[in-house]
Amino acid sequence: MREASWQSDAVTFIGKTFMIKRTAKLQKQQAQVIKQIRKMHGEMGDLRDCLDLLEARAVNEGKGTYSIDEVKATLGIT
């Protein structure tokens, strides 16, 4: 009976060790996924900015443009 208890304890210990390792592995994967999501969120922001620029160019196509010097003079920047 004592031997059966020891084996049961060993199985419980191995099971807990496995669960701890599994949990650590899942936490690492979760951190990687969160990092990827943050990176993609930044990329989406860049793509939205690019789309806004393209839309503005399409709306203003054929209209006059200003040189950098003209903008600086208008804003009083030297």
JONOR-V724118 format. One record per helix or strand. SS is the DSSP state (H for helix, E for strand). FROM is the first residue (numbers start at 1). LEN is the number of residues. If there is no record, write none. Layout:
SS	FROM	LEN
SS	FROM	LEN
//
This chain:
H	2	58
H	68	8
//
